[in-house]
Amino acid sequence: MKLPVWTANGALMLCAIFWGTGFVAQRIAAQQMGDTPFTFNAARFLIGAVLLLPFVIMRPSLRRWSTWRGGAIAGVVMVIAASLQQKAMATVAPGTAGFITGTYVVWTPLIGLLWGMRVSRRIWIGALLSLAGLWVMSIHGQPEIATGDLYLIGCAGMWAVHVHVIGWCASREDALGISLVQLLVTGALSAIIATASEPVSGEMLRAGAGPIVFSAIFSIALAFTLQVIAQSAAPPAHAAVLLSLESVFAELSGALWLNESFDGRKWIGAVLMLIGALVATVTAPRDTAPPRQSSGRMPQESG
């Protein structure tokens, strides 16, 4: 399921919107369900998998070992990233969480360098502009590093790894098959850990039902599937710049639903991020996609 580059960019923008608004749902869930990140993630990822299942169940890709292997690797990385992020949401505001998580815009090309992935100057400039916008939008006064921030720094690193894993899988396997398997693995692992370490109860799940369902539909079933499909055409560092715009939508959503401020400073940061996204993507080759790789090496960046 290959896409023209500009269609992939649109899909990645939708991912950013869904994930950005999802920070509000995660914050509300943390307040209503307490410190139970694995329970929340188990519920939303398993529901997301069930929602996606009718569209995938008859696809031949589910009968291939390579689909399950790729989806399982993505799922293991995702359960670490999502759990660290949700753990932090009990004490970190959505906008700040969006900022720190969004630093994967720089971690992604840096990690790519470890296996010789070429990243163009245009992508680096766009990533650094986006990082500057994140800083202006989210940090004011004397910066302080709290425990929740440390969780999110680890989360950002794992999301960068996840972007690379999905980029590798998307050029080789069926996008819907990979998406379903990673959701199932993430949900199942989260459920096992939740059962062993958290006070899981029906009352708790009912308390967080609204955020769970919202997140399962938009942040999980739709967004992660769009990400896999889009990354069949968009290389990892390119994708990371667009996905980092989730921070802008996290700030806007926090202002709309949680009465957080969105002042002139944040508008300046949002504009810088948008410019960074345009620099990184607007001059990309039209209607081209990276060739399907036959070897085990990670695909190299273009542009």
C-alpha positions in Angstrom: 0.0 0.0 0.0 2.3 2.7 -1.3 1.3 6.4 -1.3 2.5 9.4 -3.2 4.7 11.5 -0.9 2.3 14.4 -0.5 -0.6 12.0 0.4 1.7 10.5 3.0 2.4 13.9 4.4 -1.3 14.5 4.8 -1.7 11.2 6.6 1.2 12.1 8.9 -0.5 15.4 9.7 -3.7 13.6 10.6 -1.6 11.4 13.0 -0.2 14.6 14.6 -3.7 15.9 15.1 -5.0 12.7 16.6 -2.0 12.2 18.9 -2.0 15.9 20.0 -5.6 15.8 21.0 -5.0 12.4 22.6 -2.7 14.0 25.2 -5.8 15.6 26.8 -7.5 12.2 27.0 -4.4 10.7 28.5 -4.2 13.5 31.1 -7.9 13.0 32.0 -7.4 9.3 32.3 -4.4 9.7 34.6 -6.6 11.9 36.9 -9.6 9.5 36.8 -7.8 6.2 36.9 -4.8 7.1 39.1 -1.2 5.9 38.6 -2.2 2.9 36.3 -0.5 3.5 33.0 -0.5 -0.2 32.0 -4.2 -0.7 32.7 -5.0 2.4 30.5 -2.7 1.3 27.7 -4.0 -2.3 27.8 -7.6 -1.1 27.4 -7.0 1.4 24.7 -4.6 -0.7 22.6 -6.8 -3.9 22.8 -9.9 -1.9 21.9 -8.0 -0.3 19.0 -6.9 -3.7 17.8 -10.5 -5.0 17.9 -11.7 -2.0 15.9 -9.0 -2.6 13.2 -9.5 -6.4 13.1 -12.4 -6.6 10.6 -10.3 -4.7 8.0 -7.3 -7.0 8.4 -8.5 -10.5 9.4 -8.8 -11.8 5.8 -5.5 -10.3 4.5 -2.8 -12.8 3.5 -0.2 -10.9 5.4 -1.5 -12.3 8.7 -0.3 -15.7 7.5 3.3 -14.6 7.1 5.8 -14.9 9.9 7.5 -11.7 8.8 4.4 -9.7 9.5 4.2 -11.0 13.0 7.9 -10.6 13.6 7.9 -6.9 12.4 4.7 -6.1 14.3 5.9 -7.7 17.5 9.2 -5.7 17.4 7.2 -2.5 16.9 4.8 -3.5 19.7 7.6 -4.1 22.2 9.1 -0.7 21.5 5.7 0.9 21.6 4.7 -0.6 25.0 7.8 0.9 26.6 7.2 4.3 24.9 3.5 4.5 25.7 3.9 3.3 29.3 6.6 5.9 30.0 4.4 8.6 28.5 1.3 7.6 30.4 3.2 7.3 33.6 4.3 11.0 33.2 0.8 12.3 32.4 -0.2 12.1 36.1 2.1 15.0 36.9 2.9 16.7 33.5 0.5 19.1 31.6 -0.4 18.0 28.1 1.5 20.9 26.5 4.7 20.2 28.3 4.3 16.4 27.6 3.8 17.2 24.0 7.0 19.3 24.0 9.3 16.7 25.6 7.8 13.9 23.5 8.2 15.9 20.4 12.0 16.0 20.8 12.0 12.7 18.9 12.1 15.1 15.9 15.9 15.3 16.6 16.4 11.9 18.2 15.1 10.2 15.0 17.8 11.4 12.5 20.5 11.0 15.2 19.5 7.3 15.7 19.5 6.9 12.0 23.1 8.0 11.8 24.0 4.9 13.9 23.4 2.6 10.9 24.6 5.0 8.2 21.2 6.5 7.2 21.8 9.7 5.2 19.8 12.7 6.4 19.7 15.7 4.1 20.6 19.3 5.2 17.0 20.2 4.6 15.7 17.6 7.0 18.2 18.7 9.7 17.2 22.4 9.3 13.5 21.5 9.5 14.1 19.3 12.6 16.1 22.1 14.4 13.5 24.7 13.6 10.8 22.4 14.9 12.8 21.8 18.1 13.3 25.6 18.5 9.5 26.1 18.1 8.9 23.4 20.7 11.2 25.2 23.2 9.6 28.6 22.6 6.1 27.1 22.9 6.6 25.0 26.0 9.4 26.3 28.1 9.4 29.6 30.1 11.1 30.8 33.2 13.7 28.6 34.8 13.7 25.1 33.2 13.4 22.3 35.8 13.7 18.6 35.2 11.1 16.6 37.3 10.6 12.9 37.4 7.7 13.1 34.9 10.1 14.9 32.5 12.6 12.1 32.8 9.9 9.6 31.9 9.1 11.7 28.8 12.7 12.0 27.7 12.9 8.2 27.7 9.6 8.1 25.9 10.9 10.4 23.2 13.9 8.2 22.6 11.7 5.1 22.3 9.2 6.8 19.9 12.2 7.7 17.7 13.2 4.0 17.7 9.6 3.2 16.9 9.6 5.6 13.9 12.6 3.7 12.5 11.1 0.3 13.1 7.9 1.3 11.3 9.9 2.8 8.4 11.7 -0.5 8.1 8.5 -2.6 8.3 6.4 -0.4 6.0 8.8 -0.8 3.1 8.5 -4.6 3.3 5.2 -5.7 4.8 1.5 -5.0 4.6 0.7 -1.8 6.6 -2.6 -3.0 8.0 -1.1 -6.3 9.1 1.8 -4.6 10.9 -0.5 -2.1 12.5 -2.8 -4.9 13.9 0.0 -7.0 15.3 1.8 -4.1 17.0 -1.5 -3.1 18.7 -2.2 -6.6 19.8 1.3 -7.1 21.2 1.2 -3.7 23.0 -2.2 -4.4 24.5 -1.3 -7.9 25.5 2.0 -7.0 27.2 0.4 -4.0 28.9 -2.4 -6.3 30.2 0.1 -8.8 31.6 2.1 -6.1 33.4 -1.1 -4.4 34.7 -2.4 -7.6 36.1 0.8 -8.2 38.0 1.5 -4.7 39.2 -1.6 -2.5 39.3 -5.0 -2.6 41.1 -7.1 -3.4 38.0 -10.9 -3.2 38.6 -14.1 -2.7 36.7 -14.7 0.5 38.6 -11.4 1.9 37.5 -12.1 1.0 33.9 -15.6 2.6 34.0 -14.1 5.8 35.5 -11.7 6.1 32.5 -14.2 4.8 29.9 -14.4 8.1 28.0 -10.7 8.7 27.6 -10.1 5.1 26.8 -12.6 4.9 24.0 -11.6 8.3 22.5 -7.9 7.3 22.6 -8.6 3.8 21.2 -10.4 5.2 18.2 -8.4 8.2 17.3 -4.9 7.9 18.9 -4.6 4.1 18.4 -6.7 2.5 15.6 -6.6 5.5 13.2 -3.4 7.2 14.0 -1.0 4.3 14.3 -2.5 2.7 11.1 -2.1 5.9 9.2 1.5 6.2 10.4 2.4 2.7 9.1 0.7 3.4 5.7 2.3 6.9 5.4 5.8 5.6 6.2 5.8 3.4 3.2 6.5 6.7 1.3 8.0 9.0 4.0 11.5 8.2 5.3 11.8 8.2 9.2 13.4 11.7 9.7 11.0 13.3 7.3 8.1 11.6 9.1 9.4 12.7 12.5 9.3 16.4 11.6 5.6 16.2 10.6 4.7 13.9 13.5 6.3 16.4 16.0 3.5 18.8 15.1 1.4 16.8 17.6 2.9 19.2 20.2 1.1 22.1 18.6 -2.2 20.2 18.7 -1.5 19.1 22.3 -1.1 22.8 23.3 -4.3 23.8 21.4 -6.3 20.9 22.9 -5.1 21.7 26.4 -6.2 25.3 25.9 -9.6 24.3 24.5 -10.6 21.6 26.9 -8.4 22.1 30.0 -8.4 25.9 30.1 -4.6 26.0 29.7 -3.2 29.3 28.2 -2.2 29.6 24.6 -0.5 33.0 24.5 1.6 34.9 22.0 4.8 33.0 22.9 3.1 29.7 22.0 1.8 31.1 18.7 5.4 32.0 17.9 6.6 28.5 18.7 3.8 27.0 16.7 4.7 29.1 13.6 8.4 28.1 14.0 7.3 24.4 14.1 5.2 24.9 11.0 8.1 26.5 9.1 10.3 23.6 10.2 7.8 21.1 8.8 7.5 23.1 5.5 11.3 23.3 5.2 11.6 19.5 5.7 8.9 18.5 3.4 7.9 21.1 0.8 10.8 20.4 -1.5 10.7 16.7 -1.3 10.5 14.8 -4.6 6.9 14.6 -5.8 5.1 11.3 -6.0 8.1 9.2 -5.2 8.7 6.5 -2.6 11.7 4.6 -1.4 12.2 1.3 -3.1 11.3 -1.9 -1.4 14.4 -3.3 0.2 15.2 -7.0 -0.2 18.1 -7.1 2.3 18.1 -6.7 6.1 19.6 -3.2 6.1 17.5 -0.2 7.1 16.4 2.0 4.2 18.5 5.2 3.7 17.1 8.7 3.8 16.4 10.5 0.5 16.3 14.2 -0.3 
